[in-house]
Amino acid sequence: MIKKGLITILFFALAITGTFAQQKGQLEDQVIQPEDSQIADGEVGVTEHLNDFIPKDVTLVNQYGDTVNIMELVDKPTILNFVYYRCPGICSPLMNGIADFVDQLNMNIAEDYQILTISFDHREGTELAQRKHVNYMKMIEKDIPEDGWTFYTADSTDIYKLTNATGFKFMRTGQDFAHSATLIMLSPEGKITRYLHGTYFLPFEVKMSIVEAAEGKVGSTINRVLQYCYSYDPTGQKYVLNITKITGSFIMIVAVIIFLVLIIKPKNSKENSKK
């Protein structure tokens, strides 16, 4: 009876975990994979270049049409992110996530840190960059300087230099692009200190990343673990511990242990009976 009960628990746990995995996979497919994309393995994503420095000869054009060298901009902890402004998919959730943590952080943007958003589509120009800048400034509830979060375009050569140096890989799919959602943290000297992956970000991790960037320290990528354990509650407007995911993982671990016990115990019994 006990053995049958353990087997029942095992299958129940596996069924629950399988459901979680299926739902999680469906969500990732909806959010990350662009429709009708022709993604090949290794061609889209991010290869982390921690401790590397961004190139000093990259020229950008800001939302006002001014041409600037990127090293003239990076004079404080800097959050760098790549998007394309016409993006119908993941770029909007990413930018919304940035606007959310700018509102929540108890740090002064433009003083303690800054954000540089760069289009990796060389066909996009100043007008689009300016429009996006205006839209996202309106989304942020607290008053911030306009130079705290700035928007840029560039030619294909400079885009390649910067995306290649930071390990950001994207691929064209028709008129759109397949790409990931990532924030890249830079020190005031232009050193890559951390990557934050996803479309929403825990404020305390962003703050930790900014502090580390200010000191030039390289931090590990823990955002995926934190995002697994925490979910954003839009009603309470805060991050809460996801009990369902954690419980499911715990049940899975227990199920595996029970499964191993059921396999090993009969073997030990047979060996003892032979003796």
Secondary structure, DSSP 8 states (H G I E B T S, - for coil): -HHHHHHHHHHHHHHHHHHHHHHHHHHHHHHHS-TT----TTSSEE---TT-B--TT-EEEETTS-EEEHHHH-SS-EEEEEE-TT-SSTHHHHHHHHHHHHHH-SS-BTTTBEEEEEE--TT--HHHHHHHHHHHHHH--S---TTSEEEEE--HHHHHHHHHHHTEE-EEETTEEE---EEEEE-TTSBEEEEEESS---HHHHHHHHHHHHHT------HHHHHHHEEEETTTTEEEE-HHHHHHHHHHHHHHHHHHHHHHHHHHHHHHHH-
